[in-house]
Amino acid sequence: MTDDYTWPADPQVRARLERWQDQKFGAIIHWGPYSRLGACESWTLCQEQDPWCAAPEPWAGDPEGYREMYEQLPAGFTAPGLDPEDWARACRDAGMRYVVFTTKHHDGFAMYNTKLSSYKSTGPDCALQRDVTREVFDAFRGQGLGAGVYFSKADWHHPDYWSPDRLAPQRFADYDTAAEPDRWQRFKEFTHGQIEELLSDYGPIDLLWLDAGWVRAPREDLDMPALAARARELQPGILVVDREVHGPQEDYRTPEQQVPDQVQPYPWESCLTLGPAWYTLGPDDTFKSVGEVVHLLLRIVARGGNLLLGFGPDHTGALPRAVHDRLAGIGAWLDVNGAAVYGSRPVAPYESGRCLFTRVGSTVNAVLLLEPDEPLPAQADIPWDGPAPDAVSLLGHPGDLPFTHADGLLSVRLPDGHKAEHALVLAARTG
């Protein structure tokens, strides 16, 4: 359904949303003490039956023991390879324009120096003793990228969300919030307080990216209108993304591990992982190829979306070489062809087989997806209704190319000997 999307009324938010749609490509980085386990973030604390909730060996079948062990993870969380500057350079070189960092996942462990909990990366029981969020945002802003706060509205460590003396059967608050309103009010104030810290003390923030979409009215009402209003007092124009809770506090949609099959009538961002999970599980991880990511990015952009690519460091805090290599390869393609991506909007006919279309001003870009090691044809035939363009060029090649226009096709002669990987872009200019 689309009729429940609400365009922002605040002109500063509308302007920020337009700029965000120009950026096209960002990173979401999950990282926390759970990286020591090589498990699926903090979902392994949840007793639901989904495969990502399964505790790793040897704790399968021992949820009480697993929870006790999990609470002790910060004591050995040393991360000797932690280098947010390296993360930021890698993302800049990949052509990314913003980062969303997990300041707190569902387990409630704060990756910043919150004053409202001791369960944090600077806490007395954590070996790391570093304000990771500050380091990450400083590093990424230093490389020219925008900063986005990932924050889980759930908190499985907080006693006013999950009782510490029993196992919660599901992801939800483990009590009737209507029957215990004072308890829920404490949790709501705690949540508002932590978000206020992040938006007050960590520099310019572009996005407030709220996860745990099950935390919503009426059962788990955090008073999102008040939270969003306060966020914009602290950070004017900030985009608020109350994920999966369609309405005025969801400035754009965030389909996860999927790509819509056509242009959508609202702003959106596909959240896709580079590897098997949202961060590096271990040395045997397999990752999407550079070509796969480039093709995904191009299909998303042609359909009017952004790509938020998920990856993260291993338990030492270092980005694996395979991640570095993928990011560098994506960036090398964008260095040549980014003019068809950044600042673009969809344009009819949108897609035709392996040919995708974007528009930047008066230029229509025809993007031809290539298979690995596919030789370039001598001629590219592009569906083209309407008048012929004034000129056609190939990004990465000097000068204009000869073309003809007849019977709804633009036939462009490609240069002999030109080398291209993943996709090539023909820029058709008018005026």
Beta strands, then each sheet from edge to edge (+ up, - down):
strand 1: 25-29
strand 2: 98-104
strand 3: 146-152
strand 4: 207-211
strand 5: 239-242
strand 6: 269-273
strand 7: 306-311
strand 8: 345-352
strand 9: 355-360
strand 10: 363-369
strand 11: 379-383
strand 12: 391-394
strand 13: 403-406
strand 14: 409-413
strand 15: 423-429
sheet 1: 5+ 4+ 3+ 2+ 1+ 7+ 6+
sheet 2: 8+ 9- 10+ 15- 12+
sheet 3: 11+ 14- 13+
end
